Amino acid sequence: MIKASVQERFLSILGVTLLSVLAGASYYSALKAEADFLHTDTNSESPNFVATNLVVTSFETDGTAKTRTFAEQAISYEDGRMFGTMPRYVTINPAAPQTRARADKGTSKDGGESVFFEGNVVVTREADAERAAMRMTTPNAWVYPDEDRMRTEAPVRMTQGNDLTTGIGMKLDIVERTVQILKDVHTVSQSVVKNKEVQE
């Protein structure tokens, strides 16, 4: 009788223990599934970092500083997306005229290899021994910091020396110091206009 009672008690304890283990395993599985979901969601939508007054410097292969990109505020994601407010791009080669670009906002989808400047874009280049200073305005432009070039398909207004040029689309090569307006190009020499006004 005592033996049967002990056996029943043992079986009862064993049953409760198994139920507890199963309940704990189910609860753990549920928590892990929720954690994995939240982790995946966080990776895809949460930024890697948010920075203010960001400065990024790129370098030549010999270690010489090449360009600097600034932003008042920047947000970067793990998949390569980057967003910046009031971005600025500046070349810093002391042997060449400085080229600058600024805009209201900048966007990149490839980790900064190309940056889309948008809103009140202004591009300037200092004068050198052969060319006058240049100033260009356009609604938007692509900036390629590592390739030393810019381009846009939007309307462009450019002043250089006494010349005013307007057109659609532009390619700028920073190293070669060339600017190509792609189509609907119209150039007016301000010196010619002034001379005509004096003659009249």
CORJOLIN-V456087 format. One record per pair of residues at least 6 apart in sequence whose C-alpha atoms are under 6 Angstrom apart, sorted by the first residue. I is the first residue (numbers start at 1). J is the second residue. D is the distance in whole Angstrom. If there is no record, write none. Layout:
BEGIN
<<I	J	D> <I	J	D>>
END
This chain:
BEGIN
<<47	76	5> <47	77	4> <48	76	6> <48	77	5> <48	78	6> <49	76	6> <50	74	6> <50	75	5> <51	73	6> <51	74	5> <52	72	5> <52	73	4> <53	71	6> <53	72	4> <53	73	6> <54	70	5> <54	71	5> <55	69	6> <55	70	5> <56	68	6> <56	69	5> <57	67	6> <57	68	4> <58	66	6> <58	67	5> <59	65	4> <59	66	5> <60	66	6> <66	92	6> <66	93	6> <67	90	6> <67	91	4> <67	92	5> <68	89	6> <68	90	5> <69	88	6> <69	89	5> <70	87	5> <70	88	5> <71	84	6> <71	85	6> <71	86	6> <71	87	4> <72	85	6> <72	86	6> <73	84	6> <73	85	5> <74	83	6> <74	84	4> <75	82	6> <75	83	5> <76	82	4> <80	109	5> <80	110	5> <80	111	4> <81	108	6> <81	109	4> <82	107	6> <82	108	5> <83	106	6> <83	107	5> <84	105	6> <84	106	5> <85	105	4> <86	103	6> <86	104	5> <86	105	5> <87	102	6> <87	103	6> <87	105	6> <87	106	6> <88	101	6> <88	102	4> <89	100	6> <89	101	5> <90	99	6> <90	100	5> <91	98	6> <91	99	5> <97	126	5> <98	125	6> <98	126	6> <99	124	6> <99	125	4> <100	123	6> <100	124	5> <101	122	6> <101	123	4> <102	121	6> <102	122	5> <103	117	6> <103	118	6> <103	119	6> <103	120	5> <103	121	4> <104	119	5> <105	117	6> <105	118	5> <106	116	5> <106	117	5> <107	115	6> <107	116	5> <108	115	5> <114	143	6> <114	144	5> <115	142	6> <115	143	5> <116	141	6> <116	142	5> <117	140	5> <117	141	5> <118	140	4> <119	139	5> <120	139	6> <121	137	6> <121	138	5> <121	139	6> <121	140	6> <122	136	6> <122	137	5> <123	135	6> <123	136	5> <124	134	5> <124	135	4> <125	133	6> <125	134	5> <126	133	5> <127	133	4> <132	160	6> <132	161	5> <133	160	6> <134	159	6> <134	160	4> <135	158	6> <135	159	5> <136	157	6> <136	158	4> <137	156	6> <137	157	5> <138	155	6> <138	156	5> <141	151	6> <141	152	5> <142	150	5> <142	151	5> <143	150	5> <148	174	5> <149	172	6> <149	173	5> <149	174	6> <150	171	6> <150	172	5> <151	170	5> <151	171	4> <152	169	5> <152	170	5> <153	169	4> <154	168	6> <154	169	5> <155	167	6> <155	168	4> <155	169	6> <156	166	6> <156	167	5> <156	168	6> <157	165	6> <157	166	5> <158	164	6> <158	165	5> <162	189	6> <162	190	5> <162	191	6> <163	188	6> <163	189	4> <163	190	6> <164	187	6> <164	188	5> <165	186	6> <165	187	4> <166	185	6> <166	186	5> <167	183	6> <167	184	5> <167	185	4> <168	183	5> <168	184	6> <169	181	6> <169	182	5> <170	180	5> <170	181	5> <170	182	6> <171	179	6> <171	180	5> <172	178	6> <172	179	4>>
END
